[in-house]
Each structure stands twice: as structure tokens, then as C-alpha cells.
Amino acid sequence: MNFKNHDLVAHSTVPGLVVEKLAVRDPAGKAVDGLWAHRIRLDNPTQFNSYTTEMVKGVILAMREASNDRACVAVVFTGTGDKAFCTGGNTKEYAEYYAGRPEEYRQYMRLFNDMVTAILHCDKPVINRVNGMRIGGGQEIGMACDFSVAQDFARFGQAGPKHGSAPDGGSTDFLPLFVGIERAMQSCTLCEPWSAPMAMRLGLLTSVVPALVVDGKFVPNPLVVTERWIDEMGRIVYGDFKTGAAAAAGKEIVVRGKLDLSLLDTEIDRLVTSLALTMPHCLSKTIESLRKHKLEHWDRNRETNRAWLGLNMMTEGRAGFRAFNEGNKECREPDFLLLRQLQAQGMPWGDELTEAVLWKAHGEAAPCHGV
């Protein structure tokens, strides 16, 4: 049959984005002829797969293309390597182009919003293959997906208030649906990352698999508490990162091993097979009905959030992203306490205030006030 082409544009290669077709397997593990999954891979590993403006456009088009591919069973959304799925927007681009240009950033946020919407409107189930850190905007596009399967060294969290933004690209809409308002408040304001076991415990993930091979065997992440116990502060702990001697011992185990994401790929294949063994239109309708809970919040807030985020690039966004881009490995955050002091004294936002709170204004040895 000669099908009509419903794609918006012909497929084109976008720098920083790779689109591949993966075999769909039957329950015995044999590849099924004529069926596949689209794997959309963020390919910017030197910057932890942060997305540039061009990459955002590429994701939008790739999601649309997967929707229209009649042989596509599912979409697998992932990143290159084993360090990060995605750490959000490209802070170098933010600092060097968008900072101080609110109208330009507002146009960028139109593209970002369209990327999230493209995921939520995809006609095929979307699986987030969490191959590493899922932070900031990476967390937001990950939560827009229908399933999330992670390796157990992945970290999850927000970064906005630490770097001059607010997690209004989806996290303030989606995260309370996954983990409840109090845990969402903790994550979005304090920007303290969760381990993969913690994210699984809180309901953020579909499944978690080990990724560290030591002496030929897969072992759980030794940097994370995997049993319930009471810490030195008297808190009940499970899934938190280890501290002190326990963390040091865990690091020694990590050094002895190597990361291997083969179990992650096996789990992705299993999930795609499970999805393939359903009635396609019934599956689509079920997914669309469940997505409505996310879309209700997303559609209500995205445009006003876009406008605020654009204006914020004149003030805290400008300072925060410049601090990250111009900082060093010891500190990539502005001087929060000095900023509050200067504002309490009535100093208005402008070049003088921005330069004053950057780390370089105090010399490279200045302590970082971030946690």
C-alpha cells in the first residue's frame, strides 16, 4: 500500500542527536521482522548530554517521526555513555547567548515546551532509558516519558534555585504527581539529588537494574544504603547516599569494578516486548488517558512559566548561569549570601550586582556557599 507521509519535514541529522532503529524481540528473544523501536539519543557526552537549541528541535521532530512510523512499537529516549541521560539545558549556551536576552530565551522556551509536549503527545509509548544522571531539565523531560528504567548509579534531581532558575519546565507540574507535594518541595527547592533506589522507592521509576560488575558479577551500587537503618542523626534511612567510612568503603568497591549497562538494555528490550504483546490501539488509548493527569497541569502552567523564565534571564538567571559557566570545579554557584545581603541593602539588579556575586569577583580561592 502507498501510505501518505504525515511527517512535518524529511528526516535530517541534527548535531548532538542520534536516532536509531532497534529490533523488537519476541518472548524467546528472536528479532521480529518489520517491527522496531526508535531510539532517540542525546549525544553531547562532554557536557553531560545537556541539550542545545538545535538538539531540542531534533527531539521534537524525532518524536513526531516515531509517532508516524507504522512499524514503530515504542520510543526509547536516552543519552550517550554511562554518566548522564541529561543534565538539562546547555549552560554554556544559556550563559553566553541567552543570559540578559529575555525575548530570545522566551523563544527558546517555546521550543523547550514543544519538546515536552511532543513527548506527551507521542503516539507510541515513550521509555526513558536512564543511563546516568537525570538532573534539571533532564529530570523534566524524563518525567514526561511514560516509563523510566534506570541503572542504579543514576541520580535524579533539580538544580534551578541553585543556578538562577525555577524547575518550571515540568518538575513543578509532574513531580508532585509522582512523589507527593512534600517530597517534590524538598527536591525542587533544596536541589539535593536522589539515588536510583530512592527514586524507585518514591515511585519515580518503573524499574532499576545494577550496573557495576565486580569480579565478574553484578553488584548493587555500594554508594547507596540498600537496607533500612538509623543514621547518626536518628533518621530512618533507605536509598540515601552513604557518608563517612561507609562511603569510603563503597568507593573502594567502585574502583575495583567497571560499569556495564547490558542489564539496562536487557530490561529495555523486555519492556518493549511486553508493550508489543498488546492491542496497539488499546495500548495507545490507555497511555493517552493516563497522560491526561500530567497534561492537565502542564497545559495550565507552561505559557505563564515560559514568560517568567524569559524575564528571569535579566536577573537571577543571568547571574546563575554565568556563575556556572565561568566558575571552576570547586564552585559553579554565585555567592548566595552576598546576593541576599546586597539586595537587603537595596542594591538593584544590574551589571554591578551580577559581577559582585560571581565567584571570580572574590578570587579563585573564594569559598563556595553552595552545599
Beta strands, then each sheet from edge to edge (+ up, - down):
strand 1: 17-25
strand 2: 31-42
strand 3: 72-79
strand 4: 84-86
strand 5: 126-130
strand 6: 133-135
strand 7: 147-151
strand 8: 155-157
strand 9: 194-195
strand 10: 207-209
strand 11: 212-214
strand 12: 217-219
strand 13: 229-230
strand 14: 236-237
strand 15: 258-259
sheet 1: 1+ 2- 3- 5- 7- 10-
sheet 2: 4+ 6+ 8+ 9-
sheet 3: 12+ 11- 15+
sheet 4: 13+ 14-
end
